[in-house]
């Protein structure tokens, strides 16, 4: 019985640590950097910029502690973007938390539907967030060929910043025929 309890207690410690790391990646934004996408001739340069705020709800869907101290997680995402991007989004996120404080990773995809600077349609975003012993990086890109409606051919990158608990985004993008 004691071994079962200590095993459960260890899982709870790992889960608590994991949620702290995940919170640092997703909710605090402290030290969060965005990598530039590299094209054939160096960093991608986009023609437009949309800025605003967004609200996000993260719902745990599945947590799987492993024997080696890792925790695998799956979450549902529900977002509402305001500003240049006026849209709703639904997505899913997969995570791995490690027993090392400050180390975790996540990947996510979300489908965004609404309007971007007045153009209606939908598109998908791909996230890759990494935190290694406190060093963080985040890359969020528009999934190639995912644009619909007036957003067909959309290319871009989205940066996130959290200031005073408020989520802000900066979407730099291009549409075909505008280059």
C-alpha positions as CSV (number, residue, x, y, z in Angstrom):
1,X,0.0,0.0,0.0
2,X,2.8,2.4,0.9
3,X,4.6,1.7,-2.4
4,X,1.3,2.5,-4.3
5,X,1.0,5.8,-2.4
6,X,4.6,6.9,-3.0
7,X,4.2,6.0,-6.7
8,X,1.1,8.1,-6.8
9,X,2.8,10.9,-4.9
10,X,5.7,10.9,-7.3
11,X,3.3,11.0,-10.3
12,X,1.6,14.0,-8.7
13,X,5.0,15.8,-8.2
14,X,5.8,15.2,-11.8
15,X,2.4,16.4,-12.9
16,X,2.7,19.5,-10.8
17,X,6.2,20.2,-12.2
18,X,4.9,19.6,-15.7
19,X,2.0,22.0,-15.3
20,X,4.4,24.7,-13.9
21,X,6.7,24.3,-17.0
22,X,3.7,24.3,-19.3
23,X,2.4,27.4,-17.7
24,X,5.8,29.1,-18.2
25,X,5.7,28.2,-21.9
26,X,2.0,29.1,-22.6
27,X,0.9,31.6,-20.0
28,X,3.8,33.7,-18.7
29,X,5.7,34.3,-21.9
30,X,8.7,35.3,-19.8
31,X,11.8,34.9,-22.0
32,X,9.7,33.6,-24.9
33,X,11.4,34.1,-28.3
34,X,10.1,33.5,-31.7
35,X,12.4,32.0,-34.3
36,X,12.4,33.4,-37.9
37,X,11.4,31.0,-40.7
38,X,14.2,30.7,-43.2
39,X,13.5,30.7,-46.9
40,X,15.9,29.9,-49.7
41,X,17.4,33.4,-49.5
42,X,17.4,33.9,-45.7
43,X,14.7,35.0,-43.3
44,X,11.2,35.3,-44.7
45,X,9.8,38.8,-45.2
46,X,6.1,39.3,-45.1
47,X,4.1,42.1,-46.6
48,X,1.4,42.6,-43.9
49,X,1.1,42.7,-40.1
50,X,-2.0,42.1,-38.0
51,X,-1.8,42.7,-34.2
52,X,-4.3,42.3,-31.4
53,X,-5.2,40.2,-28.4
54,X,-6.6,36.8,-27.9
55,X,-8.3,34.7,-25.2
56,X,-7.4,31.1,-24.7
57,X,-8.9,28.2,-22.8
58,X,-6.8,25.1,-22.4
59,X,-8.6,21.9,-21.4
60,X,-6.7,18.8,-20.3
61,X,-7.8,15.8,-22.4
62,X,-5.4,13.1,-21.4
63,X,-2.3,12.7,-19.1
64,X,0.0,9.7,-19.1
65,X,2.9,9.6,-16.6
66,X,5.6,7.1,-17.6
67,X,7.9,4.9,-15.6
68,X,10.9,7.1,-16.6
69,X,9.5,10.3,-15.1
70,X,8.2,11.9,-18.3
71,X,4.5,13.0,-18.5
72,X,2.8,12.9,-21.9
73,X,-0.2,15.2,-22.2
74,X,-2.9,16.1,-24.6
75,X,-5.0,19.3,-24.4
76,X,-7.9,21.0,-26.2
77,X,-7.5,24.6,-27.3
78,X,-10.3,27.1,-27.7
79,X,-9.2,30.6,-28.7
80,X,-10.8,33.9,-29.7
81,X,-8.6,36.4,-31.6
82,X,-9.4,40.2,-31.5
83,X,-7.9,42.9,-33.7
84,X,-6.5,42.6,-37.2
85,X,-7.3,38.9,-36.9
86,X,-11.0,38.6,-35.8
87,X,-11.5,34.9,-35.6
88,X,-12.2,31.8,-33.5
89,X,-9.8,28.8,-33.3
90,X,-10.0,25.2,-32.1
91,X,-7.0,23.0,-31.7
92,X,-5.1,20.3,-29.9
93,X,-1.7,20.3,-28.2
94,X,0.6,17.4,-27.3
95,X,3.1,17.9,-24.5
96,X,6.0,16.2,-22.8
97,X,7.1,17.2,-19.3
98,X,10.4,16.0,-17.9
99,X,11.5,15.6,-14.3
100,X,14.2,18.3,-14.9
101,X,12.9,21.6,-13.7
102,X,12.4,24.1,-16.6
103,X,12.4,21.4,-19.4
104,X,9.4,20.6,-21.5
105,X,8.1,20.7,-25.0
106,X,4.8,21.1,-26.9
107,X,3.5,20.9,-30.4
108,X,0.0,22.0,-31.4
109,X,-2.2,22.7,-34.4
110,X,-5.2,24.9,-34.5
111,X,-7.7,25.8,-37.2
112,X,-8.5,29.5,-37.3
113,X,-11.7,30.8,-38.9
114,X,-12.8,34.4,-39.3
115,X,-11.4,37.4,-41.0
116,X,-7.8,38.7,-41.4
117,X,-7.7,42.4,-42.1
118,X,-11.2,42.1,-43.6
119,X,-10.5,39.0,-45.7
120,X,-12.7,36.1,-44.8
121,X,-11.6,32.5,-44.6
122,X,-9.8,29.9,-42.5
123,X,-6.2,28.6,-42.1
124,X,-4.2,26.4,-39.8
125,X,-1.4,27.2,-37.4
126,X,1.4,24.9,-36.3
127,X,3.2,25.5,-33.0
128,X,6.5,24.2,-31.7
129,X,7.5,25.2,-28.2
130,X,10.6,24.1,-26.4
131,X,11.9,24.9,-23.0
132,X,15.3,23.4,-21.9
133,X,16.3,24.2,-18.4
134,X,14.7,27.6,-18.6
135,X,15.7,28.5,-22.2
136,X,12.6,28.9,-24.3
137,X,11.8,29.2,-28.0
138,X,8.5,29.2,-29.8
139,X,7.8,28.9,-33.5
140,X,4.2,29.3,-34.8
141,X,3.7,29.2,-38.6
142,X,0.8,29.2,-41.0
143,X,0.5,25.7,-42.4
144,X,1.3,25.8,-46.1
145,X,-1.8,25.5,-48.4
146,X,-4.2,25.6,-45.5
147,X,-5.9,28.9,-46.4
148,X,-9.5,29.0,-47.7
149,X,-11.8,31.6,-49.0
150,X,-10.0,35.0,-49.4
151,X,-7.1,33.6,-47.5
152,X,-6.0,31.0,-50.1
153,X,-2.2,31.0,-50.4
154,X,-1.7,32.7,-47.0
155,X,1.9,32.4,-45.6
156,X,3.0,33.8,-42.3
157,X,4.3,33.5,-38.8
158,X,2.6,34.4,-35.5
159,X,4.4,35.7,-32.4
160,X,2.9,35.7,-28.9
161,X,3.7,38.0,-26.1
162,X,2.0,38.1,-22.6
163,X,2.0,41.4,-20.9
164,X,0.3,41.9,-17.5
165,X,-1.6,38.6,-18.0
166,X,-3.0,39.7,-21.4
167,X,-2.2,37.6,-24.5
168,X,-1.1,39.6,-27.5
169,X,-0.3,38.3,-31.0
170,X,1.6,39.7,-34.0
171,X,0.9,37.9,-37.2
172,X,3.2,38.8,-40.1
173,X,1.8,37.4,-43.4
174,X,1.6,37.6,-47.2
175,X,-1.0,36.6,-49.7
176,X,-0.4,35.6,-53.3
177,X,-0.2,38.3,-55.9
178,X,0.9,40.9,-53.3
179,X,4.7,40.3,-53.7
